[in-house]
Amino acid sequence: MYRQYERGISFESLVHFPDMLKKIIFYFLLVTLATIEANSQDAMLPALNQLQWNEFYKLQWEDFQGEPDQESHGDAATAVLISAKPFLVKKEIHYEVVALFNRSKSWARDKSPSLLVHEQLHFDIAELYARRIRKKIRELNAEGIKDVKIYNAAIRALLFESNEADEQYDLETLHGALSKKQAAWSEKVMREMASLQRYKKPKRIVGG
């Protein structure tokens, strides 16, 4: 699905459903640009059924709380979202960008340790692209860009790129079955994430 509104856009990209022929689903939701006040630090916290990416927490099979439907034939499905929500601070455009794991839409039949490692890296890839998005937003800020459409176009391009990377990861590792390829992908993603360490968390900006 693809829907776009004239005002601020929140991108939520469902990037990994291996049993659904890797369909790419995008949700574009209407969000009003607003200044973040000092007393609204928790206004953008994800719902209880979502986990925000955290370097100190790894997915557990208990996090996969969804149920496969009758047409699902895979061993597991991981629902990972990249959310980018715009807001204004003193007429400057910013975004709250987070990588999220949806517990209620994720499920597993096979609960082997190797498969869990594979699914975790899907979450890590989402965080890698969240960092790339944060980096791009800062670059546009530094250039003095004021048109939200330019930001949205840049974010959209990176979201499509993240889906392509996600699909390539499954193809090259055969959904984690090829251990050497899996190890190579893990090393690659961790190296690239380390190079973007300064963008690992969205900065909370408080406007007066």
C-alpha positions in Angstrom: 0.0 0.0 0.0 1.1 3.5 -0.7 -0.6 6.6 0.5 0.8 10.1 0.8 -0.5 13.2 2.4 0.4 16.8 1.9 1.6 17.5 5.4 4.1 15.6 7.7 4.4 11.9 7.0 5.2 9.1 9.4 6.9 6.2 7.6 6.4 2.8 9.1 8.0 0.1 6.9 7.2 -3.5 7.5 10.4 -5.0 6.1 10.5 -8.7 6.8 7.8 -11.3 6.2 9.7 -14.3 4.6 6.6 -16.5 4.2 4.7 -13.8 2.3 7.0 -13.8 -0.7 8.8 -10.8 0.6 6.1 -8.3 -0.1 7.0 -4.7 0.7 4.4 -2.9 2.7 4.6 0.8 3.5 2.2 2.7 5.8 2.2 6.5 5.3 0.3 8.1 8.2 -0.7 11.7 8.7 1.3 13.5 11.4 1.1 17.1 12.2 4.4 18.9 12.5 4.7 20.1 16.1 7.3 21.5 18.5 8.4 19.1 21.1 7.9 20.6 24.6 10.1 19.8 27.7 7.2 17.9 29.3 6.5 15.6 26.4 9.6 13.4 26.5 7.5 10.2 26.3 5.1 11.4 23.7 6.6 9.2 21.0 7.2 6.0 22.9 6.2 2.9 21.0 3.1 0.8 21.9 3.6 -2.0 24.5 3.6 -4.6 21.8 6.7 -3.0 20.1 10.3 -3.2 21.1 12.7 -0.4 20.2 16.1 -1.5 19.1 18.6 -1.6 21.9 22.2 -2.7 21.8 21.9 -4.3 25.2 18.9 -6.5 24.4 18.7 -9.4 22.0 15.4 -10.8 20.8 14.1 -13.9 22.6 11.6 -16.4 21.3 9.2 -15.1 23.9 9.1 -11.9 21.9 7.5 -13.7 19.0 3.9 -13.6 20.3 1.9 -13.7 17.0 0.2 -16.6 15.3 0.8 -17.7 11.7 -2.2 -17.8 9.5 -3.2 -20.8 7.4 -1.3 -19.5 4.4 1.9 -19.1 6.3 4.5 -21.8 5.6 7.8 -20.4 6.9 9.6 -21.2 10.1 9.3 -17.7 11.4 8.1 -14.2 10.6 9.7 -11.1 12.0 7.8 -7.8 11.8 10.4 -5.0 11.9 9.4 -1.4 11.3 11.3 1.8 10.7 9.3 4.8 11.9 10.3 8.3 11.0 8.0 11.0 12.5 8.6 14.7 11.7 8.4 17.6 14.1 9.5 21.2 14.1 11.9 23.0 16.6 12.2 26.7 16.0 11.1 26.3 12.4 13.8 23.6 11.8 12.6 20.2 10.6 13.6 17.1 12.6 12.5 13.5 12.7 12.1 11.0 15.5 13.5 7.8 13.9 13.3 4.4 15.5 13.7 0.8 14.5 10.9 -1.3 16.1 10.1 -5.0 16.5 6.4 -5.8 16.6 5.7 -8.7 19.0 2.1 -9.3 18.1 2.9 -9.6 14.3 6.0 -11.8 14.8 5.8 -15.6 15.2 7.9 -18.7 15.1 7.4 -22.4 14.6 11.1 -23.4 14.6 12.8 -22.0 17.7 16.3 -23.0 17.1 19.2 -20.8 18.3 20.6 -20.3 14.8 17.2 -19.1 13.4 16.9 -16.6 16.3 20.3 -15.2 15.4 19.1 -14.8 11.8 16.0 -13.0 12.9 17.9 -10.7 15.2 20.0 -9.5 12.3 16.9 -8.5 10.5 16.2 -6.2 13.4 19.9 -5.0 13.3 19.5 -4.2 9.6 16.5 -2.0 10.5 18.6 -0.2 13.0 21.4 0.2 10.5 19.1 2.0 8.1 17.5 4.0 10.9 21.0 5.3 11.6 21.5 6.1 7.9 18.2 8.0 7.9 19.2 10.0 11.0 22.5 10.8 9.3 20.8 12.0 6.2 18.4 14.2 8.1 21.3 15.9 9.9 23.0 16.4 6.5 19.9 18.1 5.2 19.6 20.2 8.3 23.2 21.3 7.8 22.4 22.3 4.3 19.6 24.5 5.6 16.9 22.6 3.7 13.4 23.7 4.8 11.2 21.7 2.5 9.7 18.7 4.2 9.1 17.0 0.8 12.9 16.8 0.3 13.3 15.1 3.7 10.4 12.7 3.0 11.9 11.8 -0.4 15.3 11.0 1.1 13.8 8.9 3.8 11.6 7.0 1.4 14.6 6.2 -0.8 16.5 4.8 2.2 13.4 2.7 3.3 13.3 1.1 -0.1 17.0 0.5 0.1 16.5 -1.2 3.5 13.9 -3.5 2.0 16.3 -4.5 -0.8 19.1 -5.2 1.7 16.7 -7.3 3.8 15.7 -9.4 0.8 19.4 -9.8 -0.3 20.3 -10.9 3.2 17.7 -13.7 3.1 18.7 -14.7 -0.5 22.4 -14.9 0.3 22.0 -16.7 3.7 19.1 -18.9 2.6 17.2 -17.6 5.5 20.1 -18.3 7.8 20.7 -21.9 6.7 24.2 -21.1 5.2 26.3 -20.5 8.3 29.3 -18.9 6.6 27.1 -16.5 4.7 25.2 -15.7 7.9 28.5 -15.0 9.7 29.7 -12.7 6.9 26.4 -10.8 6.9 26.6 -10.4 10.7 30.2 -9.1 10.5 29.2 -6.7 7.7 26.2 -5.2 9.5 28.0 -4.9 12.8 30.9 -3.1 11.1 28.6 -0.7 9.3 26.6 0.0 12.4 29.8 0.8 14.3 30.8 3.3 11.6 27.5 5.1 12.4 27.8 4.9 16.1 27.1 8.6 16.6 23.7 8.1 15.1 22.7 5.1 17.2 20.0 7.0 19.1 17.5 9.6 17.9 18.4 12.8 19.7 15.5 14.3 21.7 15.4 18.0 20.9 13.5 20.3 23.2 12.0 23.5 21.8 11.2 26.6 23.8 
